[in-house]
Amino acid sequence: MIGTGKWIAGGLLGLLGILGLFMSANAADAQFYYLGIGVFVTCVGAIMLMVHTSFNAVERAVHAHPMAAPSGESSTDGDTAL
């Protein structure tokens, strides 16, 4: 997904997760209770996966085009010998 679609999908997943909790809270039997909890956990996991992939994309972009290190500093993350 690109741009606004990610935000819309995240919002819909959050809404679906909250609906899963309401379904679980008003469950008449154990199957609906566990189904509601499962829907919530799945939605939270999907949102966390979206956040993870977003941070990984930013990190890849930073490492693909690193900024020049300021003068007197090394760009090797401190692995230089003195």
Secondary structure, 3 states (H helix, E strand, C coil): CCCHHHHHHHHHHHHHHHHHHHHHHCCCCHHHHHHHHHHHHHHHHHHHHHHHHHHHHHHHHHHHCCCCCCCCCCCCCCCCCC
